[in-house]
């Protein structure tokens, strides 16, 4: 399911050497291959916002702490990631937001096993 849903991420992840990839790519690939792990991380992220969080901690590609925010536009939620310069950017596909949150969870020894 996730391979079709996140076709751009899937195409990208198929072109890299996962053994030398950065931690975010490794987590994203693992989440795409394990639908249950993706759903656990995705639901955990969603719950944080449902319970009132305006900003949620995450880890970006360079291993820096960052934050995620969720904004309702029309009937859908959009997720944005804070850049190093303080700007907010919407990732092309949601898998990257979930992977950043899952990477943060893993750094706190939550939910996901070490890759």
N, C-alpha and C positions, 0 to 999 in steps of 0.2 A: 504494500500500500504506500509506504513512504517514498519508495523509489519513484512512483508516478507522481505523487503529491509534490515532491521536492525534486523535480527533474533536473533543474540547473545544478543544485548541490550534488545530486547523484552523479551527473556527468563530470563535474569538477573532481569529486572524490575518486572517481575511477581512473583519473589521469595522474594521481600523485602516488608516490611511494609511501605507503602508510607507516612503514617501519621508521622513516625519518621525518614524518609529518609532525607538525606542531600539535600540542595537546587538544586544541579546539577541533582540528580536523579529525583526530582520532576519536574524540567523543562523538562528533557529528556522524562519523561513519558507523560507530557502534550503535548509536540511536537509530540510524536508518536500517540497520540489519536486525535489530531487536525491537519489534513493535511494542512489546510490553515495557521495556525500559524507556522508550520514547514516551509512552502514555503516562508512566509514573512521573517522569520529569516534567512533562507538559502539564499534568494535573496539579502537581505540586506548585508550579509557577502560577497557574491560574488561581489556585487556592489562596496564595499570598495576596493577590489583588482583591479577590472576593472578600477576604477578611479585613480589607481596609488599607493595605499598603499602597502608597502612592509611587514609591520607588522600591525596586528589588535589587539586591546585590547580585553581581555576576562577575565573570572573568573574561576578558577579551582575548583575542588572538595572541597578543604579546605577553599574556600572563598578568596584565594590569587589572586592578579592581575597577569595575565600571558599574553602571546601574541601568536598569530596564524600567521603562514606564509604559503604561497601557492607556490608550485613549479610545473612547467609543466614538466612532464616526458613523452616523446613520445607525444601522442595526448591527454593525460589526466592530470588533475591537482590533486596533492596530497596535503593534508593539514597536517601541523605539529604544535604541541603545545609545547611551551617552558616549560621545567621542572624547578623545583626550583633550580636545580644545573646548569642551563643554557643550558642543552642538549635539542635537538629537537627530539620529538617522534611523530610517526604517530599513532593516535588512531586506534583501530581495525575497528571501523565503524564511518562513517561521522556524525552520529547523535550526538556523543559526542562533536565534534568541534562546530556544530551548537548550541548545548545546552550551551556550555561555552560562546559563543558569545551572545546568547539570555539572559543568566544570567547577563552578563555585560550590555546588553541593558536595562534589567529590573532594574538594579541598577541605571541606569541613567534616569529612568522613560520613556523609549522608547518602543514602539511596544507592548510588552507583559504585560498583567495585573499581579498583584501580585498573586502568587499561593496560 
